[in-house]
Amino acid sequence: MIRQSPPAPNLALIRQYNMPLLLLNIAVIVFFVWTLRIEHGYFIDERGFIFGRDFVNFWHYGQGAWTGAGASYYDPLVYNARLDALIPGHNYPDQLFSYPPHYMLVAAPFGLLGYHMALAVFTFLGLTLYWFTIVRPFPDAPLRIALFVVPTIAVLVICGQVSAFLAVLLVWIYQTLDTRPVLAGLLIALLTVKPQIGVLLPVFLLATGRWRVCVYAGLFSAGFLAVSVAVHGWQAWQDYLTVGISNQSATLFQSSPLVLGLMPTVLVDMAVLGASRSGALMVHALAMATALFFMILVIRRTQDAFLRYAAFLVATFLATPYLMAYDTLVLGWVMLTLCTRFETDRLDRITYRLAMSLCPVGVVLTMFGLPGTPLILALLAVWILKAVPQADTVSALDEAAARAVA
C-alpha cells in the first residue's frame, strides 16, 4: 500500500504536467462530441462508428454468450452483417470479432442489457474500480489527478475500452501474488481473455519462485476453457484459432495510420517503416528476447517486489506483438509509484512525460510515417533498471522506520 508522498521535484513534475494532459483530454473530448450525430437513437461519430465503438464488440460477446450465435461472428461477413443490423439503413464500418470464446463468459452480464445501459454500467464500474484500486491509495491530489488526466482515460470513455478493468486486474494480481496465491491464480486465469498481455507471466512466476501461483493459474485457466467449451462447443475455439487470430494479426499490417499509431510494438513500427512481414517478425523476435533479458536481469538484481513486477509489465508490453496503447493504462500506476519511492533524474522525467502521453505521441509519429513508441517503453525499462540500486536504500530506511515505530 502506498503511504509516503513523492520527493518534492517529482511532485512538481507531476503537478506541472497535469495541466497539459488535462487540456489535451478536454480538446479531444470536445472535438469528438462536436462530430457526433444521432441516428436511430445511437450517437454516431464522423467515421460512422457508434459512440463506444470498441464496446460494441464487447457487448456482442455478451450477447453471444446467451444466444450461442457468437461462435459464428468470427466470420467477418457474418459479424459485419450483424453490425449493419444495429441501425436500419446504416452501413456500419467493418470491425473484427477476434478475442477468445471465453471472453463471452466475462461479457455475459452486459449482454443482458440494452446497449446504452450496458455501456453506462461498464464505464462506471471500470472507473470506480480504477479509483478504489489504483487512484485512491496515492495520498497526494496531483498524483490522483495524473491518473485521471492520462489520455488513455479519454480513449477509454470515447471508445468503451476495457483499459480500466485490465489495469485493475494487473494491480490485483500484484497485490495477491504473495498473500493469496489461489486468488492470484484465478485473476491470472481471467487475464487469458487478453492472452497477449500474459505472454511473459509463466516465465515471471517461475523466475520469482511462485510455483503455487503458476499451478493455480494453470488449473483455473483449464477450468475456464472447459466451461467455455461446455457452453459454446469446440467449434467456437476452432473458428477463433483458424479465423479470429488470423483476422487480428492482419490489423498489424493493414490498419489505418490512426490505428497503427495506437499500437506501440516493434512489429508495428517495422510495418510503418515498410519492412516485409518476415523482416518485421525477425526484428520483433530480437526485441522480445531483449525484453525477456531485461525482466530476468531485474529479478536477479533485486528482491524488491514492486520493481520486479514493474519489470514484468514493461517487458510484456515490449515483447507482445499485439498491443494497443490504451492497454498500457497500468503504466501510470507504475510511474507514479516509481516517483513516490525513488529519486528521478532528467531522463526519468522525460520518460514520464512521454509515457503518460503514449497514445497521442504514437498517433502523431505514425501520421508522419515515423516509428518510435516502443522506444518510450524502452526508456521506462531503463528507469526501472536505474531504480534497482536505490531499492536497497529505500528498503533499509523502511525497516529502520518500522523498528522506530515498534
C-alpha positions in Angstrom: 0.0 0.0 0.0 1.3 3.5 -1.0 1.9 5.6 2.1 4.5 8.3 1.5 4.5 11.4 -0.7 6.9 11.8 -3.6 10.1 13.8 -3.3 9.4 17.5 -4.0 11.0 17.5 -7.5 8.8 14.5 -8.5 5.7 16.0 -7.1 6.4 19.3 -9.0 6.9 17.3 -12.3 3.6 15.5 -11.8 1.7 18.7 -10.9 3.2 20.7 -13.8 2.4 18.0 -16.4 -1.2 17.5 -15.3 -2.4 20.7 -16.9 -1.2 20.0 -20.4 -2.7 16.5 -20.2 -6.0 17.9 -18.9 -6.2 20.4 -21.7 -5.4 17.7 -24.3 -8.1 15.5 -22.9 -10.6 18.3 -23.0 -9.7 19.2 -26.6 -10.0 15.5 -27.7 -13.4 15.0 -26.0 -14.8 18.4 -27.3 -13.7 17.6 -30.8 -15.2 14.1 -30.6 -18.5 15.3 -29.2 -18.7 18.0 -31.8 -18.6 15.4 -34.6 -21.4 13.2 -33.1 -24.8 12.9 -34.7 -27.9 11.0 -33.6 -29.2 8.2 -35.8 -32.0 5.9 -34.8 -31.2 6.5 -31.1 -27.4 6.0 -31.4 -24.7 8.6 -31.3 -22.6 8.2 -34.4 -19.1 9.7 -35.0 -17.8 11.2 -38.2 -16.4 7.8 -39.3 -19.7 6.0 -38.8 -18.9 4.3 -35.6 -21.3 4.2 -32.6 -20.2 6.0 -29.5 -18.3 3.4 -27.6 -17.1 1.8 -30.8 -14.9 -0.9 -29.1 -17.6 -1.7 -26.5 -19.9 -2.7 -29.4 -17.7 -5.8 -29.8 -17.7 -6.5 -26.0 -21.5 -6.1 -25.9 -21.8 -8.6 -28.8 -19.6 -11.0 -26.9 -22.0 -10.7 -24.0 -25.0 -11.3 -26.3 -23.3 -14.3 -27.9 -22.8 -15.9 -24.5 -26.6 -16.3 -24.2 -27.7 -16.8 -27.9 -24.9 -19.1 -29.0 -24.6 -17.0 -32.2 -21.2 -15.6 -31.1 -19.3 -18.5 -32.4 -20.3 -17.6 -36.0 -19.2 -14.0 -35.5 -15.5 -14.9 -36.1 -16.5 -14.9 -39.8 -16.1 -11.1 -40.7 -19.0 -11.3 -43.2 -21.4 -12.7 -40.6 -20.3 -10.3 -37.9 -20.4 -7.2 -40.0 -23.9 -8.1 -41.2 -24.8 -8.2 -37.5 -23.3 -4.7 -37.0 -25.2 -3.4 -40.0 -28.4 -4.6 -38.4 -27.9 -2.4 -35.4 -29.1 0.7 -37.3 -31.5 0.3 -40.2 -30.0 1.5 -43.4 -26.6 2.2 -41.9 -23.6 0.6 -43.5 -21.6 0.1 -40.3 -17.8 0.2 -40.7 -16.1 -3.2 -40.6 -14.9 -4.5 -37.2 -13.5 -7.8 -36.1 -14.7 -10.3 -33.5 -11.3 -11.7 -32.6 -10.9 -12.4 -28.8 -11.1 -16.0 -27.4 -14.5 -17.6 -26.9 -14.3 -17.5 -23.1 -14.3 -13.7 -23.4 -18.1 -14.3 -23.9 -18.3 -15.6 -20.3 -16.8 -12.4 -18.9 -19.0 -10.2 -21.1 -22.2 -12.2 -20.5 -23.8 -9.9 -17.8 -23.6 -6.9 -20.2 -25.3 -8.8 -23.0 -28.5 -8.9 -20.9 -28.7 -5.1 -21.0 -29.6 -2.7 -23.8 -26.6 -1.1 -25.5 -26.7 2.3 -23.8 -27.3 1.0 -20.3 -24.6 -1.7 -20.8 -22.1 1.0 -21.8 -23.0 3.2 -18.9 -22.7 0.4 -16.4 -19.4 -0.8 -18.0 -17.8 2.7 -17.9 -19.0 3.5 -14.4 -17.9 0.1 -13.0 -14.5 0.3 -14.7 -13.7 3.8 -13.4 -15.0 3.0 -9.9 -12.7 0.0 -9.6 -9.9 2.1 -11.1 -10.5 4.7 -8.4 -10.6 2.4 -5.4 -7.7 0.1 -6.6 -5.2 2.4 -8.2 -6.0 6.1 -7.7 -7.2 6.4 -4.0 -4.1 4.7 -2.5 -1.9 7.6 -3.6 -2.1 10.2 -0.8 -1.5 13.4 -2.9 -4.1 15.1 -5.1 -1.6 15.7 -8.0 -1.0 12.0 -8.3 -4.6 11.2 -8.2 -5.3 13.8 -10.9 -2.5 12.5 -13.0 -4.1 9.0 -13.1 -7.3 10.6 -14.5 -5.9 13.0 -17.0 -3.7 10.4 -18.7 -5.0 10.5 -22.3 -5.8 6.8 -22.1 -8.8 7.7 -19.9 -10.3 9.8 -22.7 -9.8 7.0 -25.2 -11.4 4.6 -22.6 -14.5 6.8 -22.3 -14.9 7.6 -26.0 -14.3 4.0 -27.3 -15.7 2.0 -24.4 -12.4 0.1 -23.8 -11.6 -2.4 -21.1 -8.5 -0.5 -20.1 -9.6 0.3 -16.6 -10.6 -3.3 -15.9 -7.3 -4.5 -17.3 -5.2 -2.1 -15.2 -7.2 -3.1 -12.0 -6.7 -6.8 -12.8 -3.0 -6.3 -13.2 -2.7 -4.5 -9.9 -4.8 -7.0 -8.1 -2.5 -9.8 -9.4 0.5 -7.9 -7.9 -1.3 -7.4 -4.6 -2.2 -11.1 -4.2 0.8 -12.9 -5.6 2.5 -13.5 -2.2 -0.5 -13.4 0.2 -3.4 -15.1 -1.6 -1.9 -17.5 -4.3 -5.3 -19.1 -5.1 -6.9 -15.8 -5.8 -3.8 -14.7 -7.8 -4.2 -17.8 -9.9 -7.8 -17.1 -10.6 -7.0 -13.5 -11.6 -4.3 -14.7 -13.9 -6.8 -17.1 -15.5 -9.1 -14.2 -16.1 -6.3 -12.4 -17.9 -6.3 -15.1 -20.6 -9.2 -13.4 -22.3 -6.4 -11.0 -23.5 -3.7 -13.6 -24.0 -1.2 -11.1 -25.4 -0.9 -9.4 -22.0 0.1 -12.6 -20.2 2.7 -13.7 -22.7 5.6 -13.5 -20.1 3.6 -14.3 -17.0 4.6 -18.0 -16.7 8.3 -17.0 -17.0 7.8 -14.3 -14.4 6.1 -16.6 -11.9 8.7 -19.4 -12.3 11.6 -16.9 -12.2 10.4 -15.4 -8.9 9.7 -18.9 -7.4 5.9 -18.6 -7.3 5.2 -22.2 -8.3 1.9 -22.4 -6.4 0.5 -19.4 -8.2 1.6 -20.9 -11.5 -0.1 -24.2 -10.7 -3.4 -22.5 -9.6 -3.3 -20.2 -12.7 -3.0 -23.3 -14.9 -5.8 -25.1 -13.2 -8.2 -22.1 -13.3 -7.3 -21.5 -16.9 -8.1 -25.1 -17.8 -11.4 -24.8 -15.9 -12.2 -21.6 -17.7 -11.5 -23.3 -21.0 -13.6 -26.3 -20.0 -16.6 -24.1 -19.1 -16.3 -22.3 -22.4 -16.2 -25.5 -24.4 -19.2 -26.9 -22.5 -21.2 -23.7 -23.2 -20.1 -22.9 -26.8 -18.6 -26.1 -28.1 -15.3 -26.8 -29.7 -16.3 -25.2 -33.0 -16.1 -21.7 -31.4 -12.5 -22.4 -30.5 -11.7 -23.8 -33.9 -13.1 -20.7 -35.5 -11.1 -18.5 -33.1 -7.9 -20.3 -33.8 -8.2 -20.5 -37.5 -10.1 -17.3 -38.3 -10.1 -15.0 -35.3 -6.3 -14.9 -34.7 -5.7 -14.5 -38.4 -8.0 -11.5 -38.6 -6.5 -10.0 -35.5 -2.9 -10.4 -36.8 -3.9 -8.8 -40.1 -4.5 -5.5 -38.3 -0.8 -5.4 -37.5 0.0 -4.6 -41.2 -3.3 -3.5 -42.8 -4.8 -0.8 -40.4 -5.1 2.9 -40.9 -2.3 5.2 -39.6 -4.5 6.2 -36.6 -4.9 2.6 -35.5 -1.2 1.8 -36.1 -0.3 4.8 -34.1 -2.1 3.3 -31.1 -0.1 0.1 -31.4 3.3 0.7 -29.6 5.0 -2.5 -30.7 8.3 -3.1 -32.6 6.4 -5.3 -35.1 4.1 -2.4 -36.0 6.9 0.1 -36.1 8.7 -2.1 -38.6 5.4 -2.3 -40.7 5.2 1.5 -40.6 8.8 1.7 -41.9 7.7 -0.6 -44.8 9.6 -3.8 -43.7 8.4 -7.1 -45.0 6.4 -9.4 -42.7 9.3 -11.8 -42.2 11.8 -8.9 -41.6 9.4 -7.3 -39.1 9.0 -10.6 -37.3 12.7 -11.1 -37.0 13.3 -7.7 -35.5 10.4 -8.2 -33.1 11.8 -11.5 -32.0 15.0 -9.7 -31.1 13.0 -7.1 -29.2 11.2 -9.9 -27.3 14.5 -11.6 -26.4 15.8 -8.3 -25.1 12.6 -7.6 -23.1 12.9 -11.1 -21.5 16.6 -10.5 -20.7 15.6 -7.1 -19.0 13.0 -8.8 -16.9 15.3 -11.6 -15.7 18.1 -9.1 -15.0 15.8 -7.0 -12.7 14.6 -10.2 -11.0 18.2 -11.3 -10.4 19.4 -7.9 -9.2 16.7 -7.1 -6.6 14.3 -8.6 -4.2 12.1 -5.6 -4.4 8.6 -7.0 -5.3 7.4 -3.8 -7.0 10.4 -3.4 -9.2 10.2 -7.0 -10.2 6.6 -6.7 -11.2 7.1 -3.4 -12.9 9.8 -5.0 -15.0 7.4 -7.8 -15.9 4.8 -5.3 -17.1 7.2 -3.2 -19.2 8.8 -6.4 -20.6 5.4 -7.7 -21.5 4.5 -4.6 -23.4 7.8 -4.7 -25.2 7.5 -8.4 -26.0 4.0 -8.8 -27.2 3.4 -8.3 -30.9 -0.2 -7.1 -30.5 -0.8 -4.2 -28.1 -2.9 -1.1 -28.1 -1.6 1.9 -26.2 -4.8 2.1 -24.1 -4.0 -1.3 -22.7 -1.0 0.3 -21.0 -3.1 2.3 -18.6 -1.4 0.4 -15.7 1.9 2.2 -16.6 0.5 5.3 -14.9 0.5 3.3 -11.6 4.0 2.0 -12.3 5.4 5.5 -13.0 3.7 7.2 -10.1 4.9 4.5 -7.7 8.4 5.0 -9.1 8.1 8.7 -8.5 6.8 8.1 -5.0 9.6 5.7 -3.9 12.7 6.9 -5.8 14.6 10.0 -6.8 14.4 10.8 -10.6 16.9 12.4 -13.0 16.3 14.3 -16.2 15.9 11.2 -18.3 13.3 9.8 -15.9 11.3 13.0 -16.1 11.4 13.0 -19.9 10.3 9.3 -19.8 7.4 10.2 -17.5 6.1 12.9 -19.9 6.4 10.6 -23.0 4.9 7.5 -21.4 2.0 9.4 -19.9 1.4 10.7 -23.5 1.9 7.4 -25.2 -1.5 7.5 -27.1 -1.1 10.9 -28.7 2.6 10.6 -29.3 2.1 7.3 -31.1 -0.6 8.7 -33.4 1.4 11.8 -34.2 4.5 9.9 -35.1 2.6 7.4 -37.3 0.8 10.1 -39.1 4.2 11.3 -40.3 5.3 7.8 -41.1 7.7 7.7 -38.2 8.3 4.8 -35.6 9.3 5.3 -32.0 6.7 4.5 -29.4 8.4 1.2 -28.4 11.4 3.4 -27.5 9.3 5.1 -24.9 8.7 1.7 -23.3 12.4 1.0 -23.5 13.1 4.3 -21.7 10.7 3.1 -18.9 12.7 -0.1 -18.7 15.9 2.0 -18.2 14.1 4.0 -15.5 13.3 0.7 -13.7 16.9 -0.6 -14.0 18.2 2.7 -12.6 15.9 2.4 -9.6 17.2 -1.1 -8.7 20.3 0.3 -6.8 18.1 2.7 -4.9 15.7 -0.1 -3.8 18.2 -1.4 -1.2 18.5 2.0 0.4 14.7 2.5 0.4 14.2 -0.9 2.0 16.7 -0.2 4.7 15.0 3.1 5.5 11.6 1.4 5.6 13.0 -1.2 8.0 14.6 1.5 10.2 11.3 3.4 10.3 9.4 0.2 11.2 11.8 -0.5 14.1 11.5 3.1 15.3 7.7 2.8 15.4 8.0 -0.6 17.2 
